[in-house]
Amino acid sequence: MKKSHYFTNLLRSYLDEIDDLVTDSEGKSVLQRRLKDKRQEMDAILAMIDYSPEMVAVVFYDAFGFPSADVMHKLVLNEPEHAGFLAWSELEKSLTVAPWAEPLIAVTLNVQGGDAFLVTTAALEFLRNKDAFAAPASRQEDESEHGEDDEGDDDEADDLGEAGSDWLSEQGFDNRDE
């Protein structure tokens, strides 16, 4: 999926941050515990949205649903200073939000830059889950005609998917890839 330079650069850092949270030094899955800890520290870590947004964005891991993939596809083509970069009040109409995330969103909107940060975070979550959302047909055709390729992003998504699959197996669930 084609995305702006802003999202291309930030997505790599975001996926790395999630990867750092997945397992402890013994290889045990600790993602949910670490996310819970970060969510409880929200007031303290919000100051980092300007210089390390990926470290705060993970707080919203799995917080958003995307009923309108078209809105998100258009958003990730934009940079924050462009007109196509929606305000949170516009974007939230196109999302579903997990109830646990609503108080975190309210706190985030009270800090300077919180609005743009939430839009960025929703876009990063969309990109993290991009395989679940097919690009609009015209976008897929444009990318294939121009030979654009995001193979590196697919490798990262595959690694994260594999880690999630391994964790589910450890919890006693059947591995969906088998």
C-alpha positions in Angstrom: 0.0 0.0 0.0 1.4 3.4 -0.9 1.7 5.8 1.9 3.3 9.2 2.5 6.9 9.6 3.6 5.6 10.6 7.1 3.8 7.3 7.6 6.5 5.2 5.9 9.1 6.4 8.4 6.8 6.4 11.4 5.3 3.0 10.7 8.7 1.3 10.9 9.4 2.8 14.3 5.9 1.9 15.5 6.2 -1.7 14.5 9.7 -1.8 16.1 8.2 -0.4 19.4 5.4 -3.1 19.3 8.0 -5.8 18.6 9.9 -4.6 21.7 6.8 -5.1 23.8 5.9 -8.5 22.6 8.3 -10.7 24.6 10.5 -10.5 27.6 14.1 -11.5 27.8 13.1 -15.1 28.3 11.0 -15.1 25.2 7.6 -15.1 27.1 4.8 -13.2 25.6 4.2 -10.1 27.7 2.5 -7.7 25.2 -0.8 -7.3 27.0 0.9 -6.7 30.4 3.2 -4.1 28.9 0.4 -2.4 27.1 -1.6 -2.3 30.3 1.4 -0.7 32.1 1.8 1.9 29.4 -1.9 2.8 29.5 -1.6 3.3 33.2 1.3 5.7 32.6 -0.5 7.7 29.9 -0.3 11.0 31.8 3.5 10.7 32.1 4.2 9.5 28.6 2.0 12.0 26.7 4.9 14.5 26.8 6.7 12.3 24.3 4.1 12.7 21.4 6.3 15.4 19.8 9.6 13.6 19.7 8.8 9.9 20.1 5.1 9.5 19.0 5.5 5.7 18.3 6.3 5.1 22.0 3.0 6.6 23.0 0.9 5.4 20.0 1.3 1.8 21.2 -1.1 2.7 24.0 -3.8 2.6 21.4 -2.9 -0.9 20.1 -6.1 -2.5 18.9 -8.2 0.5 20.0 -9.7 1.3 16.6 -11.8 -0.4 14.0 -12.0 0.9 10.4 -15.4 0.5 8.8 -14.3 2.9 6.1 -11.0 1.7 4.7 -11.3 4.3 1.9 -11.0 7.2 4.4 -7.9 5.6 5.9 -6.3 4.9 2.5 -6.7 8.6 1.6 -5.4 9.7 5.0 -2.1 7.7 4.8 -1.3 9.3 1.5 -1.0 12.7 3.3 1.4 14.5 5.5 0.3 16.3 8.7 0.5 19.7 7.1 -1.6 18.8 4.0 -5.4 19.4 3.7 -6.1 15.7 3.4 -4.8 15.1 6.9 -8.0 15.1 8.8 -8.7 16.5 12.2 -9.6 14.0 14.9 -13.2 15.3 15.1 -13.6 14.4 11.4 -11.7 11.1 11.5 -13.4 9.7 14.5 -16.7 9.6 12.6 -15.1 7.0 10.3 -13.8 4.8 13.2 -15.0 2.5 15.9 -13.3 3.0 19.2 -12.8 0.4 21.9 -14.5 1.6 25.1 -11.3 1.2 27.1 -9.6 3.7 24.8 -12.2 6.5 25.2 -10.7 7.9 28.5 -7.2 7.8 26.9 -8.4 9.7 23.9 -10.0 12.4 26.2 -6.7 12.8 28.0 -4.8 13.0 24.8 -7.0 15.7 23.3 -6.2 17.9 26.3 -2.5 18.2 25.4 -1.0 20.3 22.7 -0.7 18.3 19.5 -3.0 15.6 20.8 -5.5 15.9 17.9 -2.9 15.3 15.2 -1.3 12.6 17.3 -4.6 10.7 17.5 -5.1 10.9 13.8 -1.5 9.7 13.3 -2.1 6.8 15.7 -5.3 5.7 14.1 -3.4 5.7 10.7 -0.6 3.7 12.2 -3.0 1.1 13.6 -4.7 1.0 10.2 -1.4 0.4 8.5 -0.4 -2.3 11.1 -3.6 -4.1 10.2 -3.5 -3.3 6.5 -3.7 -6.8 5.3 -7.2 -6.9 6.7 -8.3 -4.0 4.5 -8.0 -4.3 0.7 -6.9 -1.2 -1.0 -9.5 0.3 -3.3 -9.3 -1.3 -6.8 -8.1 1.9 -8.5 -5.2 2.2 -5.9 -4.2 -1.4 -6.4 -4.2 -0.9 -10.2 -2.2 2.4 -9.9 0.4 0.7 -7.7 0.8 -2.3 -10.0 1.1 -0.1 -13.1 3.8 2.0 -11.5 5.6 -1.0 -10.0 5.4 0.4 -6.5 6.3 -2.2 -3.9 6.4 -2.2 0.0 8.0 -5.6 0.5 9.9 -4.4 3.6 6.6 -3.5 5.3 5.2 -6.9 4.6 8.2 -8.6 6.3 7.6 -6.6 9.4 3.9 -7.4 9.4 4.7 -11.0 8.9 7.0 -11.0 11.9 4.4 -9.4 14.1 1.7 -11.8 12.8 4.0 -14.7 13.5 4.6 -13.5 17.1 0.9 -13.1 17.6 0.2 -16.6 16.2 2.9 -18.0 18.5 1.4 -16.3 21.5 -2.1 -17.7 20.7 -0.6 -21.2 20.4 1.0 -20.8 23.8 -2.4 -19.9 25.2 -3.9 -23.1 23.9 -5.5 -21.9 20.7 -5.1 -23.7 17.4 -2.6 -22.1 15.1 -4.6 -20.7 12.2 -1.7 -21.2 9.7 -1.5 -24.9 10.2 
